Each structure stands twice: as C-alpha cells, then as structure tokens.
Amino acid sequence: MRTNAEASKVIQDGRALNVWTLDEVARAIDHLPEIVRQAKETWPGAKVVERVQRSRGVLDDPIPF
C-alpha cells in the first residue's frame, strides 16, 4: 500500500491479507544483509531466492565448449 491510511482501510475491511506499506518495504530493504545488496548491485536483475543450493557436482568437470 502507498500509505498507512490505505493499509488501515484494507485491514478494517476485514480482508485476511498480509499488508505492507511502501515505507515498511523500504525499511525491510534497508535491513537486508550487505551480501544481498552487493549481489543485486553486481548482477543487475538478480533475484533473491528462498534458499541457496550448493552444487553437488565435481569441481573438475570438463568445460562444455
């Protein structure tokens, strides 16, 4: 929601939603770990996923080209 007033209206209407204001989203972003911010700056368009998966492959696999 853009404002606290808009968020309050949605909540008062009894809709069972998880409501975030833009201010809350901005504060959440400010508290992201530095590594996430660095990744987003290094790789524009990168998406943060729920968990990191480690490769189980062999590190000396031949290069496929």
PDBQT receptor file of N, H, CA, C and O in Angstrom, charges set to zero:
ATOM      1  N   MET A   1       0.828  -1.156   0.000  1.00  0.00    +0.000 N 
ATOM      2  CA  MET A   1       0.000   0.000   0.000  1.00  0.00    +0.000 C 
ATOM      3  C   MET A   1       0.891   1.244   0.000  1.00  0.00    +0.000 C 
ATOM      4  O   MET A   1       2.004   1.221   0.527  1.00  0.00    +0.000 OA
ATOM      5  N   ARG A   2       0.402   2.300  -0.582  1.00  0.00    +0.000 N 
ATOM      6  H   ARG A   2      -0.502   2.318  -1.010  1.00  0.00    +0.000 HD
ATOM      7  CA  ARG A   2       1.194   3.526  -0.634  1.00  0.00    +0.000 C 
ATOM      8  C   ARG A   2       1.279   4.223   0.719  1.00  0.00    +0.000 C 
ATOM      9  O   ARG A   2       2.310   4.808   1.050  1.00  0.00    +0.000 OA
ATOM     10  N   THR A   3       0.218   4.166   1.495  1.00  0.00    +0.000 N 
ATOM     11  H   THR A   3      -0.620   3.691   1.226  1.00  0.00    +0.000 HD
ATOM     12  CA  THR A   3       0.201   4.907   2.757  1.00  0.00    +0.000 C 
ATOM     13  C   THR A   3      -0.339   4.042   3.894  1.00  0.00    +0.000 C 
ATOM     14  O   THR A   3      -0.947   2.995   3.669  1.00  0.00    +0.000 OA
ATOM     15  N   ASN A   4      -0.100   4.512   5.126  1.00  0.00    +0.000 N 
ATOM     16  H   ASN A   4       0.393   5.362   5.309  1.00  0.00    +0.000 HD
ATOM     17  CA  ASN A   4      -0.658   3.818   6.289  1.00  0.00    +0.000 C 
ATOM     18  C   ASN A   4      -2.184   3.876   6.271  1.00  0.00    +0.000 C 
ATOM     19  O   ASN A   4      -2.848   2.932   6.699  1.00  0.00    +0.000 OA
ATOM     20  N   ALA A   5      -2.742   4.985   5.775  1.00  0.00    +0.000 N 
ATOM     21  H   ALA A   5      -2.202   5.752   5.427  1.00  0.00    +0.000 HD
ATOM     22  CA  ALA A   5      -4.200   5.113   5.705  1.00  0.00    +0.000 C 
ATOM     23  C   ALA A   5      -4.797   4.054   4.778  1.00  0.00    +0.000 C 
ATOM     24  O   ALA A   5      -5.821   3.452   5.101  1.00  0.00    +0.000 OA
ATOM     25  N   GLU A   6      -4.163   3.827   3.633  1.00  0.00    +0.000 N 
ATOM     26  H   GLU A   6      -3.331   4.316   3.370  1.00  0.00    +0.000 HD
ATOM     27  CA  GLU A   6      -4.641   2.783   2.715  1.00  0.00    +0.000 C 
ATOM     28  C   GLU A   6      -4.547   1.410   3.363  1.00  0.00    +0.000 C 
ATOM     29  O   GLU A   6      -5.464   0.598   3.246  1.00  0.00    +0.000 OA
ATOM     30  N   ALA A   7      -3.441   1.155   4.044  1.00  0.00    +0.000 N 
ATOM     31  H   ALA A   7      -2.696   1.815   4.139  1.00  0.00    +0.000 HD
ATOM     32  CA  ALA A   7      -3.255  -0.132   4.712  1.00  0.00    +0.000 C 
ATOM     33  C   ALA A   7      -4.310  -0.329   5.791  1.00  0.00    +0.000 C 
ATOM     34  O   ALA A   7      -4.861  -1.422   5.928  1.00  0.00    +0.000 OA
ATOM     35  N   SER A   8      -4.593   0.709   6.552  1.00  0.00    +0.000 N 
ATOM     36  H   SER A   8      -4.145   1.596   6.442  1.00  0.00    +0.000 HD
ATOM     37  CA  SER A   8      -5.600   0.617   7.613  1.00  0.00    +0.000 C 
ATOM     38  C   SER A   8      -6.979   0.306   7.041  1.00  0.00    +0.000 C 
ATOM     39  O   SER A   8      -7.733  -0.469   7.629  1.00  0.00    +0.000 OA
ATOM     40  N   LYS A   9      -7.309   0.901   5.907  1.00  0.00    +0.000 N 
ATOM     41  H   LYS A   9      -6.696   1.531   5.430  1.00  0.00    +0.000 HD
ATOM     42  CA  LYS A   9      -8.608   0.656   5.260  1.00  0.00    +0.000 C 
ATOM     43  C   LYS A   9      -8.745  -0.813   4.869  1.00  0.00    +0.000 C 
ATOM     44  O   LYS A   9      -9.794  -1.420   5.084  1.00  0.00    +0.000 OA
ATOM     45  N   VAL A  10      -7.700  -1.374   4.303  1.00  0.00    +0.000 N 
ATOM     46  H   VAL A  10      -6.848  -0.881   4.128  1.00  0.00    +0.000 HD
ATOM     47  CA  VAL A  10      -7.738  -2.784   3.901  1.00  0.00    +0.000 C 
ATOM     48  C   VAL A  10      -7.929  -3.670   5.127  1.00  0.00    +0.000 C 
ATOM     49  O   VAL A  10      -8.726  -4.608   5.109  1.00  0.00    +0.000 OA
ATOM     50  N   ILE A  11      -7.197  -3.365   6.181  1.00  0.00    +0.000 N 
ATOM     51  H   ILE A  11      -6.550  -2.603   6.196  1.00  0.00    +0.000 HD
ATOM     52  CA  ILE A  11      -7.291  -4.161   7.405  1.00  0.00    +0.000 C 
ATOM     53  C   ILE A  11      -8.681  -4.013   8.023  1.00  0.00    +0.000 C 
ATOM     54  O   ILE A  11      -9.264  -5.002   8.467  1.00  0.00    +0.000 OA
ATOM     55  N   GLN A  12      -9.218  -2.792   8.057  1.00  0.00    +0.000 N 
ATOM     56  H   GLN A  12      -8.745  -1.989   7.696  1.00  0.00    +0.000 HD
ATOM     57  CA  GLN A  12     -10.543  -2.546   8.636  1.00  0.00    +0.000 C 
ATOM     58  C   GLN A  12     -11.650  -3.226   7.842  1.00  0.00    +0.000 C 
ATOM     59  O   GLN A  12     -12.686  -3.586   8.401  1.00  0.00    +0.000 OA
ATOM     60  N   ASP A  13     -11.439  -3.402   6.562  1.00  0.00    +0.000 N 
ATOM     61  H   ASP A  13     -10.598  -3.109   6.108  1.00  0.00    +0.000 HD
ATOM     62  CA  ASP A  13     -12.438  -4.070   5.725  1.00  0.00    +0.000 C 
ATOM     63  C   ASP A  13     -12.524  -5.558   6.031  1.00  0.00    +0.000 C 
ATOM     64  O   ASP A  13     -13.399  -6.251   5.511  1.00  0.00    +0.000 OA
ATOM     65  N   GLY A  14     -11.610  -6.059   6.883  1.00  0.00    +0.000 N 
ATOM     66  H   GLY A  14     -10.900  -5.497   7.305  1.00  0.00    +0.000 HD
ATOM     67  CA  GLY A  14     -11.658  -7.457   7.296  1.00  0.00    +0.000 C 
ATOM     68  C   GLY A  14     -11.052  -8.428   6.305  1.00  0.00    +0.000 C 
ATOM     69  O   GLY A  14     -11.240  -9.639   6.414  1.00  0.00    +0.000 OA
ATOM     70  N   ARG A  15     -10.329  -7.898   5.342  1.00  0.00    +0.000 N 
ATOM     71  H   ARG A  15     -10.176  -6.914   5.253  1.00  0.00    +0.000 HD
ATOM     72  CA  ARG A  15      -9.689  -8.793   4.376  1.00  0.00    +0.000 C 
ATOM     73  C   ARG A  15      -8.481  -9.451   5.027  1.00  0.00    +0.000 C 
ATOM     74  O   ARG A  15      -7.654  -8.774   5.638  1.00  0.00    +0.000 OA
ATOM     75  N   ALA A  16      -8.381 -10.744   4.901  1.00  0.00    +0.000 N 
ATOM     76  H   ALA A  16      -9.053 -11.294   4.405  1.00  0.00    +0.000 HD
ATOM     77  CA  ALA A  16      -7.279 -11.503   5.500  1.00  0.00    +0.000 C 
ATOM     78  C   ALA A  16      -6.071 -11.449   4.569  1.00  0.00    +0.000 C 
ATOM     79  O   ALA A  16      -5.793 -12.388   3.823  1.00  0.00    +0.000 OA
ATOM     80  N   LEU A  17      -5.363 -10.323   4.637  1.00  0.00    +0.000 N 
ATOM     81  H   LEU A  17      -5.589  -9.561   5.243  1.00  0.00    +0.000 HD
ATOM     82  CA  LEU A  17      -4.215 -10.116   3.776  1.00  0.00    +0.000 C 
ATOM     83  C   LEU A  17      -3.008  -9.721   4.600  1.00  0.00    +0.000 C 
ATOM     84  O   LEU A  17      -3.140  -9.189   5.702  1.00  0.00    +0.000 OA
ATOM     85  N   ASN A  18      -1.848  -9.981   4.068  1.00  0.00    +0.000 N 
ATOM     86  H   ASN A  18      -1.741 -10.414   3.172  1.00  0.00    +0.000 HD
ATOM     87  CA  ASN A  18      -0.596  -9.508   4.647  1.00  0.00    +0.000 C 
ATOM     88  C   ASN A  18      -0.328  -8.170   3.983  1.00  0.00    +0.000 C 
ATOM     89  O   ASN A  18       0.076  -8.122   2.821  1.00  0.00    +0.000 OA
ATOM     90  N   VAL A  19      -0.547  -7.089   4.706  1.00  0.00    +0.000 N 
ATOM     91  H   VAL A  19      -0.876  -7.127   5.649  1.00  0.00    +0.000 HD
ATOM     92  CA  VAL A  19      -0.481  -5.739   4.136  1.00  0.00    +0.000 C 
ATOM     93  C   VAL A  19       0.840  -5.079   4.499  1.00  0.00    +0.000 C 
ATOM     94  O   VAL A  19       1.230  -5.047   5.666  1.00  0.00    +0.000 OA
ATOM     95  N   TRP A  20       1.535  -4.545   3.476  1.00  0.00    +0.000 N 
ATOM     96  H   TRP A  20       1.218  -4.571   2.528  1.00  0.00    +0.000 HD
ATOM     97  CA  TRP A  20       2.789  -3.815   3.665  1.00  0.00    +0.000 C 
ATOM     98  C   TRP A  20       2.638  -2.438   3.044  1.00  0.00    +0.000 C 
ATOM     99  O   TRP A  20       2.086  -2.295   1.953  1.00  0.00    +0.000 OA
ATOM    100  N   THR A  21       3.132  -1.428   3.747  1.00  0.00    +0.000 N 
ATOM    101  H   THR A  21       3.580  -1.545   4.633  1.00  0.00    +0.000 HD
ATOM    102  CA  THR A  21       3.189  -0.096   3.154  1.00  0.00    +0.000 C 
ATOM    103  C   THR A  21       4.537   0.063   2.455  1.00  0.00    +0.000 C 
ATOM    104  O   THR A  21       5.472  -0.694   2.715  1.00  0.00    +0.000 OA
ATOM    105  N   LEU A  22       4.628   1.047   1.572  1.00  0.00    +0.000 N 
ATOM    106  H   LEU A  22       3.868   1.662   1.361  1.00  0.00    +0.000 HD
ATOM    107  CA  LEU A  22       5.905   1.298   0.894  1.00  0.00    +0.000 C 
ATOM    108  C   LEU A  22       7.006   1.627   1.897  1.00  0.00    +0.000 C 
ATOM    109  O   LEU A  22       8.157   1.232   1.711  1.00  0.00    +0.000 OA
ATOM    110  N   ASP A  23       6.650   2.357   2.969  1.00  0.00    +0.000 N 
ATOM    111  H   ASP A  23       5.715   2.677   3.120  1.00  0.00    +0.000 HD
ATOM    112  CA  ASP A  23       7.626   2.689   3.998  1.00  0.00    +0.000 C 
ATOM    113  C   ASP A  23       8.161   1.423   4.673  1.00  0.00    +0.000 C 
ATOM    114  O   ASP A  23       9.361   1.316   4.929  1.00  0.00    +0.000 OA
ATOM    115  N   GLU A  24       7.277   0.469   4.958  1.00  0.00    +0.000 N 
ATOM    116  H   GLU A  24       6.303   0.556   4.749  1.00  0.00    +0.000 HD
ATOM    117  CA  GLU A  24       7.712  -0.787   5.579  1.00  0.00    +0.000 C 
ATOM    118  C   GLU A  24       8.628  -1.580   4.646  1.00  0.00    +0.000 C 
ATOM    119  O   GLU A  24       9.618  -2.165   5.087  1.00  0.00    +0.000 OA
ATOM    120  N   VAL A  25       8.296  -1.595   3.369  1.00  0.00    +0.000 N 
ATOM    121  H   VAL A  25       7.492  -1.120   3.011  1.00  0.00    +0.000 HD
ATOM    122  CA  VAL A  25       9.134  -2.297   2.390  1.00  0.00    +0.000 C 
ATOM    123  C   VAL A  25      10.516  -1.649   2.319  1.00  0.00    +0.000 C 
ATOM    124  O   VAL A  25      11.529  -2.348   2.285  1.00  0.00    +0.000 OA
ATOM    125  N   ALA A  26      10.559  -0.324   2.297  1.00  0.00    +0.000 N 
ATOM    126  H   ALA A  26       9.736   0.244   2.325  1.00  0.00    +0.000 HD
ATOM    127  CA  ALA A  26      11.843   0.386   2.252  1.00  0.00    +0.000 C 
ATOM    128  C   ALA A  26      12.678   0.074   3.488  1.00  0.00    +0.000 C 
ATOM    129  O   ALA A  26      13.885  -0.142   3.378  1.00  0.00    +0.000 OA
ATOM    130  N   ARG A  27      12.050   0.048   4.663  1.00  0.00    +0.000 N 
ATOM    131  H   ARG A  27      11.070   0.224   4.751  1.00  0.00    +0.000 HD
ATOM    132  CA  ARG A  27      12.798  -0.273   5.885  1.00  0.00    +0.000 C 
ATOM    133  C   ARG A  27      13.300  -1.709   5.863  1.00  0.00    +0.000 C 
ATOM    134  O   ARG A  27      14.403  -1.984   6.336  1.00  0.00    +0.000 OA
ATOM    135  N   ALA A  28      12.514  -2.621   5.325  1.00  0.00    +0.000 N 
ATOM    136  H   ALA A  28      11.618  -2.398   4.941  1.00  0.00    +0.000 HD
ATOM    137  CA  ALA A  28      12.947  -4.021   5.234  1.00  0.00    +0.000 C 
ATOM    138  C   ALA A  28      14.160  -4.139   4.312  1.00  0.00    +0.000 C 
ATOM    139  O   ALA A  28      15.107  -4.863   4.621  1.00  0.00    +0.000 OA
ATOM    140  N   ILE A  29      14.133  -3.432   3.186  1.00  0.00    +0.000 N 
ATOM    141  H   ILE A  29      13.364  -2.845   2.935  1.00  0.00    +0.000 HD
ATOM    142  CA  ILE A  29      15.264  -3.455   2.257  1.00  0.00    +0.000 C 
ATOM    143  C   ILE A  29      16.508  -2.894   2.920  1.00  0.00    +0.000 C 
ATOM    144  O   ILE A  29      17.603  -3.424   2.735  1.00  0.00    +0.000 OA
ATOM    145  N   ASP A  30      16.351  -1.817   3.697  1.00  0.00    +0.000 N 
ATOM    146  H   ASP A  30      15.461  -1.386   3.847  1.00  0.00    +0.000 HD
ATOM    147  CA  ASP A  30      17.495  -1.226   4.399  1.00  0.00    +0.000 C 
ATOM    148  C   ASP A  30      18.157  -2.197   5.364  1.00  0.00    +0.000 C 
ATOM    149  O   ASP A  30      19.338  -2.050   5.679  1.00  0.00    +0.000 OA
ATOM    150  N   HIS A  31      17.411  -3.185   5.834  1.00  0.00    +0.000 N 
ATOM    151  H   HIS A  31      16.452  -3.305   5.578  1.00  0.00    +0.000 HD
ATOM    152  CA  HIS A  31      17.949  -4.133   6.805  1.00  0.00    +0.000 C 
ATOM    153  C   HIS A  31      18.380  -5.461   6.181  1.00  0.00    +0.000 C 
ATOM    154  O   HIS A  31      18.705  -6.408   6.898  1.00  0.00    +0.000 OA
ATOM    155  N   LEU A  32      18.384  -5.531   4.856  1.00  0.00    +0.000 N 
ATOM    156  H   LEU A  32      18.120  -4.762   4.274  1.00  0.00    +0.000 HD
ATOM    157  CA  LEU A  32      18.890  -6.742   4.201  1.00  0.00    +0.000 C 
ATOM    158  C   LEU A  32      20.373  -6.887   4.501  1.00  0.00    +0.000 C 
ATOM    159  O   LEU A  32      21.077  -5.892   4.670  1.00  0.00    +0.000 OA
ATOM    160  N   PRO A  33      20.845  -8.118   4.566  1.00  0.00    +0.000 N 
ATOM    161  CA  PRO A  33      22.289  -8.294   4.739  1.00  0.00    +0.000 C 
ATOM    162  C   PRO A  33      23.069  -7.628   3.604  1.00  0.00    +0.000 C 
ATOM    163  O   PRO A  33      22.604  -7.586   2.465  1.00  0.00    +0.000 OA
ATOM    164  N   GLU A  34      24.225  -7.122   3.914  1.00  0.00    +0.000 N 
ATOM    165  H   GLU A  34      24.603  -7.156   4.839  1.00  0.00    +0.000 HD
ATOM    166  CA  GLU A  34      25.066  -6.425   2.927  1.00  0.00    +0.000 C 
ATOM    167  C   GLU A  34      25.348  -7.312   1.716  1.00  0.00    +0.000 C 
ATOM    168  O   GLU A  34      25.431  -6.813   0.594  1.00  0.00    +0.000 OA
ATOM    169  N   ILE A  35      25.495  -8.603   1.925  1.00  0.00    +0.000 N 
ATOM    170  H   ILE A  35      25.428  -9.008   2.837  1.00  0.00    +0.000 HD
ATOM    171  CA  ILE A  35      25.809  -9.519   0.818  1.00  0.00    +0.000 C 
ATOM    172  C   ILE A  35      24.687  -9.516  -0.226  1.00  0.00    +0.000 C 
ATOM    173  O   ILE A  35      24.957  -9.653  -1.419  1.00  0.00    +0.000 OA
ATOM    174  N   VAL A  36      23.440  -9.364   0.208  1.00  0.00    +0.000 N 
ATOM    175  H   VAL A  36      23.221  -9.253   1.177  1.00  0.00    +0.000 HD
ATOM    176  CA  VAL A  36      22.318  -9.317  -0.730  1.00  0.00    +0.000 C 
ATOM    177  C   VAL A  36      22.385  -8.035  -1.554  1.00  0.00    +0.000 C 
ATOM    178  O   VAL A  36      22.189  -8.063  -2.769  1.00  0.00    +0.000 OA
ATOM    179  N   ARG A  37      22.661  -6.924  -0.898  1.00  0.00    +0.000 N 
ATOM    180  H   ARG A  37      22.821  -6.902   0.089  1.00  0.00    +0.000 HD
ATOM    181  CA  ARG A  37      22.779  -5.662  -1.629  1.00  0.00    +0.000 C 
ATOM    182  C   ARG A  37      23.925  -5.717  -2.631  1.00  0.00    +0.000 C 
ATOM    183  O   ARG A  37      23.780  -5.258  -3.764  1.00  0.00    +0.000 OA
ATOM    184  N   GLN A  38      25.053  -6.269  -2.226  1.00  0.00    +0.000 N 
ATOM    185  H   GLN A  38      25.170  -6.642  -1.305  1.00  0.00    +0.000 HD
ATOM    186  CA  GLN A  38      26.201  -6.361  -3.136  1.00  0.00    +0.000 C 
ATOM    187  C   GLN A  38      25.870  -7.243  -4.330  1.00  0.00    +0.000 C 
ATOM    188  O   GLN A  38      26.249  -6.924  -5.457  1.00  0.00    +0.000 OA
ATOM    189  N   ALA A  39      25.173  -8.342  -4.100  1.00  0.00    +0.000 N 
ATOM    190  H   ALA A  39      24.866  -8.601  -3.185  1.00  0.00    +0.000 HD
ATOM    191  CA  ALA A  39      24.799  -9.229  -5.211  1.00  0.00    +0.000 C 
ATOM    192  C   ALA A  39      23.885  -8.509  -6.186  1.00  0.00    +0.000 C 
ATOM    193  O   ALA A  39      24.056  -8.631  -7.399  1.00  0.00    +0.000 OA
ATOM    194  N   LYS A  40      22.914  -7.758  -5.673  1.00  0.00    +0.000 N 
ATOM    195  H   LYS A  40      22.775  -7.658  -4.688  1.00  0.00    +0.000 HD
ATOM    196  CA  LYS A  40      21.986  -7.038  -6.546  1.00  0.00    +0.000 C 
ATOM    197  C   LYS A  40      22.706  -5.955  -7.346  1.00  0.00    +0.000 C 
ATOM    198  O   LYS A  40      22.335  -5.689  -8.490  1.00  0.00    +0.000 OA
ATOM    199  N   GLU A  41      23.734  -5.323  -6.763  1.00  0.00    +0.000 N 
ATOM    200  H   GLU A  41      24.036  -5.539  -5.834  1.00  0.00    +0.000 HD
ATOM    201  CA  GLU A  41      24.489  -4.302  -7.483  1.00  0.00    +0.000 C 
ATOM    202  C   GLU A  41      25.438  -4.931  -8.498  1.00  0.00    +0.000 C 
ATOM    203  O   GLU A  41      25.638  -4.380  -9.581  1.00  0.00    +0.000 OA
ATOM    204  N   THR A  42      26.023  -6.074  -8.161  1.00  0.00    +0.000 N 
ATOM    205  H   THR A  42      25.860  -6.521  -7.281  1.00  0.00    +0.000 HD
ATOM    206  CA  THR A  42      26.972  -6.744  -9.045  1.00  0.00    +0.000 C 
ATOM    207  C   THR A  42      26.272  -7.363 -10.252  1.00  0.00    +0.000 C 
ATOM    208  O   THR A  42      26.779  -7.291 -11.371  1.00  0.00    +0.000 OA
ATOM    209  N   TRP A  43      25.116  -7.967 -10.025  1.00  0.00    +0.000 N 
ATOM    210  H   TRP A  43      24.705  -8.026  -9.115  1.00  0.00    +0.000 HD
ATOM    211  CA  TRP A  43      24.360  -8.629 -11.086  1.00  0.00    +0.000 C 
ATOM    212  C   TRP A  43      22.987  -7.990 -11.203  1.00  0.00    +0.000 C 
ATOM    213  O   TRP A  43      22.025  -8.485 -10.617  1.00  0.00    +0.000 OA
ATOM    214  N   PRO A  44      22.878  -6.893 -11.953  1.00  0.00    +0.000 N 
ATOM    215  CA  PRO A  44      21.579  -6.247 -12.117  1.00  0.00    +0.000 C 
ATOM    216  C   PRO A  44      20.542  -7.241 -12.634  1.00  0.00    +0.000 C 
ATOM    217  O   PRO A  44      20.818  -8.012 -13.553  1.00  0.00    +0.000 OA
ATOM    218  N   GLY A  45      19.379  -7.218 -12.055  1.00  0.00    +0.000 N 
ATOM    219  H   GLY A  45      19.155  -6.591 -11.309  1.00  0.00    +0.000 HD
ATOM    220  CA  GLY A  45      18.316  -8.140 -12.447  1.00  0.00    +0.000 C 
ATOM    221  C   GLY A  45      18.321  -9.426 -11.653  1.00  0.00    +0.000 C 
ATOM    222  O   GLY A  45      17.437 -10.265 -11.829  1.00  0.00    +0.000 OA
ATOM    223  N   ALA A  46      19.317  -9.600 -10.765  1.00  0.00    +0.000 N 
ATOM    224  H   ALA A  46      20.035  -8.919 -10.622  1.00  0.00    +0.000 HD
ATOM    225  CA  ALA A  46      19.368 -10.825  -9.953  1.00  0.00    +0.000 C 
ATOM    226  C   ALA A  46      18.155 -10.892  -9.050  1.00  0.00    +0.000 C 
ATOM    227  O   ALA A  46      17.641  -9.865  -8.607  1.00  0.00    +0.000 OA
ATOM    228  N   LYS A  47      17.701 -12.100  -8.778  1.00  0.00    +0.000 N 
ATOM    229  H   LYS A  47      18.118 -12.935  -9.137  1.00  0.00    +0.000 HD
ATOM    230  CA  LYS A  47      16.568 -12.310  -7.879  1.00  0.00    +0.000 C 
ATOM    231  C   LYS A  47      17.055 -13.008  -6.616  1.00  0.00    +0.000 C 
ATOM    232  O   LYS A  47      17.887 -13.912  -6.675  1.00  0.00    +0.000 OA
ATOM    233  N   VAL A  48      16.535 -12.585  -5.490  1.00  0.00    +0.000 N 
ATOM    234  H   VAL A  48      15.859 -11.850  -5.442  1.00  0.00    +0.000 HD
ATOM    235  CA  VAL A  48      16.851 -13.237  -4.223  1.00  0.00    +0.000 C 
ATOM    236  C   VAL A  48      15.877 -14.394  -4.068  1.00  0.00    +0.000 C 
ATOM    237  O   VAL A  48      14.662 -14.207  -4.136  1.00  0.00    +0.000 OA
ATOM    238  N   VAL A  49      16.414 -15.588  -3.858  1.00  0.00    +0.000 N 
ATOM    239  H   VAL A  49      17.401 -15.740  -3.802  1.00  0.00    +0.000 HD
ATOM    240  CA  VAL A  49      15.568 -16.771  -3.709  1.00  0.00    +0.000 C 
ATOM    241  C   VAL A  49      15.526 -17.200  -2.256  1.00  0.00    +0.000 C 
ATOM    242  O   VAL A  49      16.297 -16.719  -1.425  1.00  0.00    +0.000 OA
ATOM    243  N   GLU A  50      14.629 -18.096  -1.968  1.00  0.00    +0.000 N 
ATOM    244  H   GLU A  50      14.003 -18.487  -2.643  1.00  0.00    +0.000 HD
ATOM    245  CA  GLU A  50      14.411 -18.506  -0.591  1.00  0.00    +0.000 C 
ATOM    246  C   GLU A  50      15.626 -19.163   0.039  1.00  0.00    +0.000 C 
ATOM    247  O   GLU A  50      15.929 -18.913   1.206  1.00  0.00    +0.000 OA
ATOM    248  N   ARG A  51      16.318 -19.992  -0.708  1.00  0.00    +0.000 N 
ATOM    249  H   ARG A  51      16.072 -20.195  -1.656  1.00  0.00    +0.000 HD
ATOM    250  CA  ARG A  51      17.494 -20.641  -0.129  1.00  0.00    +0.000 C 
ATOM    251  C   ARG A  51      18.545 -20.867  -1.203  1.00  0.00    +0.000 C 
ATOM    252  O   ARG A  51      18.244 -20.909  -2.396  1.00  0.00    +0.000 OA
ATOM    253  N   VAL A  52      19.764 -21.009  -0.759  1.00  0.00    +0.000 N 
ATOM    254  H   VAL A  52      20.008 -20.975   0.210  1.00  0.00    +0.000 HD
ATOM    255  CA  VAL A  52      20.877 -21.245  -1.671  1.00  0.00    +0.000 C 
ATOM    256  C   VAL A  52      21.120 -22.742  -1.734  1.00  0.00    +0.000 C 
ATOM    257  O   VAL A  52      21.155 -23.422  -0.708  1.00  0.00    +0.000 OA
ATOM    258  N   GLN A  53      21.287 -23.244  -2.940  1.00  0.00    +0.000 N 
ATOM    259  H   GLN A  53      21.259 -22.691  -3.773  1.00  0.00    +0.000 HD
ATOM    260  CA  GLN A  53      21.584 -24.665  -3.105  1.00  0.00    +0.000 C 
ATOM    261  C   GLN A  53      23.029 -24.821  -3.526  1.00  0.00    +0.000 C 
ATOM    262  O   GLN A  53      23.509 -24.129  -4.423  1.00  0.00    +0.000 OA
ATOM    263  N   ARG A  54      23.702 -25.718  -2.883  1.00  0.00    +0.000 N 
ATOM    264  H   ARG A  54      23.312 -26.281  -2.154  1.00  0.00    +0.000 HD
ATOM    265  CA  ARG A  54      25.095 -25.977  -3.242  1.00  0.00    +0.000 C 
ATOM    266  C   ARG A  54      25.166 -27.015  -4.353  1.00  0.00    +0.000 C 
ATOM    267  O   ARG A  54      24.385 -27.966  -4.396  1.00  0.00    +0.000 OA
ATOM    268  N   SER A  55      26.104 -26.810  -5.230  1.00  0.00    +0.000 N 
ATOM    269  H   SER A  55      26.739 -26.038  -5.195  1.00  0.00    +0.000 HD
ATOM    270  CA  SER A  55      26.314 -27.760  -6.311  1.00  0.00    +0.000 C 
ATOM    271  C   SER A  55      26.897 -29.042  -5.734  1.00  0.00    +0.000 C 
ATOM    272  O   SER A  55      27.782 -29.010  -4.879  1.00  0.00    +0.000 OA
ATOM    273  N   ARG A  56      26.390 -30.154  -6.210  1.00  0.00    +0.000 N 
ATOM    274  H   ARG A  56      25.671 -30.180  -6.905  1.00  0.00    +0.000 HD
ATOM    275  CA  ARG A  56      26.911 -31.441  -5.749  1.00  0.00    +0.000 C 
ATOM    276  C   ARG A  56      27.811 -32.079  -6.812  1.00  0.00    +0.000 C 
ATOM    277  O   ARG A  56      28.245 -33.224  -6.678  1.00  0.00    +0.000 OA
ATOM    278  N   GLY A  57      28.080 -31.308  -7.870  1.00  0.00    +0.000 N 
ATOM    279  H   GLY A  57      27.728 -30.379  -7.979  1.00  0.00    +0.000 HD
ATOM    280  CA  GLY A  57      28.910 -31.812  -8.950  1.00  0.00    +0.000 C 
ATOM    281  C   GLY A  57      30.384 -31.823  -8.568  1.00  0.00    +0.000 C 
ATOM    282  O   GLY A  57      30.782 -31.290  -7.532  1.00  0.00    +0.000 OA
ATOM    283  N   VAL A  58      31.169 -32.435  -9.419  1.00  0.00    +0.000 N 
ATOM    284  H   VAL A  58      30.846 -32.869 -10.260  1.00  0.00    +0.000 HD
ATOM    285  CA  VAL A  58      32.607 -32.493  -9.219  1.00  0.00    +0.000 C 
ATOM    286  C   VAL A  58      33.198 -31.177  -9.739  1.00  0.00    +0.000 C 
ATOM    287  O   VAL A  58      32.828 -30.709 -10.815  1.00  0.00    +0.000 OA
ATOM    288  N   LEU A  59      34.096 -30.601  -8.988  1.00  0.00    +0.000 N 
ATOM    289  H   LEU A  59      34.397 -30.982  -8.114  1.00  0.00    +0.000 HD
ATOM    290  CA  LEU A  59      34.639 -29.305  -9.366  1.00  0.00    +0.000 C 
ATOM    291  C   LEU A  59      35.577 -29.360 -10.569  1.00  0.00    +0.000 C 
ATOM    292  O   LEU A  59      35.849 -28.327 -11.181  1.00  0.00    +0.000 OA
ATOM    293  N   ASP A  60      36.076 -30.548 -10.919  1.00  0.00    +0.000 N 
ATOM    294  H   ASP A  60      35.855 -31.387 -10.422  1.00  0.00    +0.000 HD
ATOM    295  CA  ASP A  60      36.982 -30.632 -12.068  1.00  0.00    +0.000 C 
ATOM    296  C   ASP A  60      36.265 -31.164 -13.308  1.00  0.00    +0.000 C 
ATOM    297  O   ASP A  60      36.890 -31.799 -14.158  1.00  0.00    +0.000 OA
ATOM    298  N   ASP A  61      34.953 -30.911 -13.419  1.00  0.00    +0.000 N 
ATOM    299  H   ASP A  61      34.446 -30.395 -12.729  1.00  0.00    +0.000 HD
ATOM    300  CA  ASP A  61      34.223 -31.303 -14.628  1.00  0.00    +0.000 C 
ATOM    301  C   ASP A  61      34.820 -30.581 -15.832  1.00  0.00    +0.000 C 
ATOM    302  O   ASP A  61      35.263 -29.439 -15.702  1.00  0.00    +0.000 OA
ATOM    303  N   PRO A  62      34.842 -31.234 -17.021  1.00  0.00    +0.000 N 
ATOM    304  CA  PRO A  62      35.361 -30.554 -18.205  1.00  0.00    +0.000 C 
ATOM    305  C   PRO A  62      34.458 -29.392 -18.601  1.00  0.00    +0.000 C 
ATOM    306  O   PRO A  62      33.244 -29.434 -18.399  1.00  0.00    +0.000 OA
ATOM    307  N   ILE A  63      35.064 -28.367 -19.161  1.00  0.00    +0.000 N 
ATOM    308  H   ILE A  63      36.050 -28.333 -19.325  1.00  0.00    +0.000 HD
ATOM    309  CA  ILE A  63      34.307 -27.223 -19.652  1.00  0.00    +0.000 C 
ATOM    310  C   ILE A  63      33.579 -27.662 -20.919  1.00  0.00    +0.000 C 
ATOM    311  O   ILE A  63      34.205 -28.211 -21.826  1.00  0.00    +0.000 OA
ATOM    312  N   PRO A  64      32.237 -27.424 -21.001  1.00  0.00    +0.000 N 
ATOM    313  CA  PRO A  64      31.442 -27.960 -22.114  1.00  0.00    +0.000 C 
ATOM    314  C   PRO A  64      31.490 -27.155 -23.401  1.00  0.00    +0.000 C 
ATOM    315  O   PRO A  64      30.469 -27.027 -24.077  1.00  0.00    +0.000 OA
ATOM    316  N   PHE A  65      32.649 -26.606 -23.762  1.00  0.00    +0.000 N 
ATOM    317  H   PHE A  65      33.478 -26.710 -23.213  1.00  0.00    +0.000 HD
ATOM    318  CA  PHE A  65      32.749 -25.930 -25.058  1.00  0.00    +0.000 C 
ATOM    319  C   PHE A  65      34.130 -26.070 -25.619  1.00  0.00    +0.000 C 
ATOM    320  O   PHE A  65      34.408 -25.565 -26.707  1.00  0.00    +0.000 OA
TER     321      PHE A  65
